[in-house]
Amino acid sequence: MLHTDPQFYRRRLAKERLFRAISYTAIAVASVFLVFFFADIIGQSLTAFSQTEIRVPIHFTQEILDAPESAVDPEFAPLVSRGVLRLLPGELNANPRLLGTTREEWMLATAEVDQYLKGKPNRLKPRDIRTIERLQQEGRFRMAWNWGFLTRGDSKLPEMAGILAAAVGSVYVLLVTLAFSFPIGVMAAIYLEEFAPDNRFMQFIEVNINNLAAIPSILYGLLGLAIFIQFLGLPRSSSVVGGLTLGLMTLPVIIISTRTAIRAIPSSIREGALALGATRWQMVWDHILPLSLPGILTGTIIGLARAIGETAPLILVGMVAYIPQPASSFLEATSVLPAQIYTWASDSQRAFVERTAAGIIILLIVLLSMNALAIFLRSKYERKW
Amino acid sequence: MARGFLKVLLAATLFVASASLAQARDQIKIVGSSTVFPFSSFVAEEFGATGKFKTPVVESTGTGGGFKLFTAGVGTQTPDISNASRRIKRSEFETAEQNGVTDISEALIGFDGIVVAQNKDAAPLNLTLQQLALAVLAEIPKDGKLIPNPYTSWDQISPDLPKRKIIVYGPPTSSGTRDAFEELVVEPVAHKLGGYEKGYKKIRQDNAYVPSGENDNLIVQKLTKDKEAVGVFGYSFYEENQDSLSVAKIESWTPNMDSIASGSYPISRSLYFYVKNAHYDKVPGLKEYVELFMSEKMIGDNGALKRIGLVPLPAAEREKARKKVLGRVKVTKEELK
C-alpha cells in the first residue's frame, strides 16, 4: 500500500530525528565521562612522575649505627627520606673506612618536602619550611624524573613507593592465566562446536558455561581458595594461585569467544576438507583453527584484559598485601597492579594520592596496549567471506 | 598420544610437588586488621630494608578474617602473626585451641582514636557520647517504648547543638572501625538509656547514617564537599587532612595524641598483634621482627609509627607490653571475654 498522506512521512522523519538525537546524546554523555575521567587521572598523576631530591652533607660517624638520622644536621633530618638514611648503617658496616668522612650527593627528600615544593597540602612545621626556603635559595633541591616509581616495589614511605613489584606480579599472574585458560578454553570450544553430540547433557554444559561468564568474580576467589590453597596446598599469595584463579574466571570468556569465532566459519570449508578425505581432526587443525585464530585471540586478549584489572578474587587468595620485593618465581608471594592501586588509595598519607593516579595510568597503558594488540591481530588476519 | 598425556601428568605432579616443597619458608607471614596494616607493613619494610631477612608478607584481611587464618593451625602453612584492632575473642581462642594453636602471645602496640570530623568551614561541634549515639541509633526509647529515631536535625537532640541536618558518613558493618564505634559509643549509651530488651538493635538505615565503604579517604572526600555532614573514621586520616577538616569535641575533649593516649578522649581503642610462639623456631627472623616492632624507634614517643598515626602507649605500659610479648607470655582463656 502506498501512503499519500504527508502527515505519515513527517511523523516518520520526526521519529528518525528523535532517535538520532538520543543516540548523539548518549555518545556525548559517554565522551564527557571519559574525558573527565582521563583529565582527572592524568592531571593528578603528572606530579608523581617527578620527585624532589635534596643535596646535603652526610657525616659518617659512630652514632649513625644506632640513629641513622644523625648522619645529617638535625635541621635537615626531617627533610631527607628515611629510605636513604636507614641504609647508611649497613653501608658503614660494609665499608668501615667511611667512618669520619663526609659525603654530599643528591638524595630522595621526604614526601612532605616533595608535596610542599609541588604546592600540595603537607604537614611540615613552620621551622622546616624556613629551612626549605633557605636551602631552595642555595639550590639544594632539584626535581628529578621519578625512575624509582618504575624500578622499586611498594613502600610505606610515599617517596620510595614504586610499581615494579606489582607490575612483575601482574605479568606472572597473566602468564599463568594464559597458560591455563587458553589451551583448555580453546580445546573445550572446539570439542563443543565440532565433535560434541547434540544431546541434553551437552546443552546442560553449554548453559552452564554461559552462566559462568556472568558470575561475580569474587566467587572465583572462593573457588580458588578452596581448590588451589586448601585442597592442593599451593602457597597463598603466589602468582600460581592468583593466575589459576583468574584462569577459571577467564575460561568461559575464552570458550564463548572461540565458539563464536568457529561458528563464523562457513560450513563449505568443513565440507570441502571432509570431501577431500581429511579426518575431522585434520579439518579442525588445518582449516578451522587457523581461520578462527584472529577471533580466538581477540577473545583471549579481552578476557585477559579483564583478568589483569581484577582485584576481588585476589583478596581471597591473599594477593592484596604488602609485598615490596618483585617475585622471582611463580611460587613466591606477590601483589598485582590493581591490588597495589587499591592499597595506595586506602592509605591515609596524602602523598599517595598522586601515586594512586600514576598507578592507574600504568594499568590503563597496559590495558590499552592489550586492546590495541587485539584490534591489530583481528584486522591483520581477519577474513571476510 | 599416550606418551604426551603422560608427560602432562608428570609435569603436573612435579608442579604440585615443588609447591609443597616450597612450604618450608623463610618469609614471615602476617594477616589481620586493616587498621594495623599500615603500621605492620611499615615495620616489615624497615625490617626487610635494614636486616638480612626477607621482607614479611603483610595481608590486610580485617581483624576477624585474620584470626580465622591465624587460628586454623600451627605450621608453616598458617600465618605467624595476626594483627588486630581488638583483643582476640574467647571464641576465637577456643577455635585456636581446638586446632592445636595453644601457645600464642599478645603484643599491645598503641592506640587508635576514632574521630567525628566535618568540613573546616562548618560551625564547631561539641558532642556528648549520648548525643552522638542518639543521632545514629535506629530506635530510641521514649515513654517506655522503642520508637524509630525521629531526629533529623542536631538541634532536636539538644537545643545547644546547631540547627543542622543529621548526616553521618560512617564505616559499613564489615569494618573494624564500625565495631569499635558501636562498642565505644552506641552500646554504652543504649545500655544507659535502657528500654532495649536484648541490647540495642542497630544503627539507623535512613539517610541520616550513610555507610561509606571501607576506604576512609572516601569519607574525607565527601566531607570536603558537604558542609552539613559529619564523618566517622580513624584519627590518622584526620591528621593527614587537617587543612580541609575540623574535628568535633567529644565530651569536651579534642582528639589528639595526648588525649587519646591518656584515655581522656572517649572514643579510642587499643591495637594488638598476636604471635604463635611455636613459630619462633620455624621461621627465621620472627623474633627480630617482633623486637623491631616493639622497639622505641617504632612504637616509642618519637617512634616512626607515630608519624603515620599510631598513638603511642605511655612509657610504663610500653615496657609492660614489650616484656609480655618478648617473654612469650601465653594468652590464657580466662583473661579473655
Interface residues (C-beta under 8 A of the other chain):
Chain A: R82 G83 R86 L87 P89 G90 P121 R123 S155 K156 L157 L232 G233 L234 P235 R236 S237 V240 G318 V320 A321 Y322 I323 P324 Q325 L331 A333 T343 A345 S346 D347 S348 Q349 R350
Chain B: V16 S18 A19 S20 A22 Q23 Q27 K29 V31 S34 F37 P38 S40 S41 F42 A44 E45 E46 G48 A49 T50 K54 T55 V57 V58 E59 S60 T61 Q77 E214 N215 D216 N217 G234 S236 F237 E239 E240 N241 Q242 D243 S244 A304 I308 G309
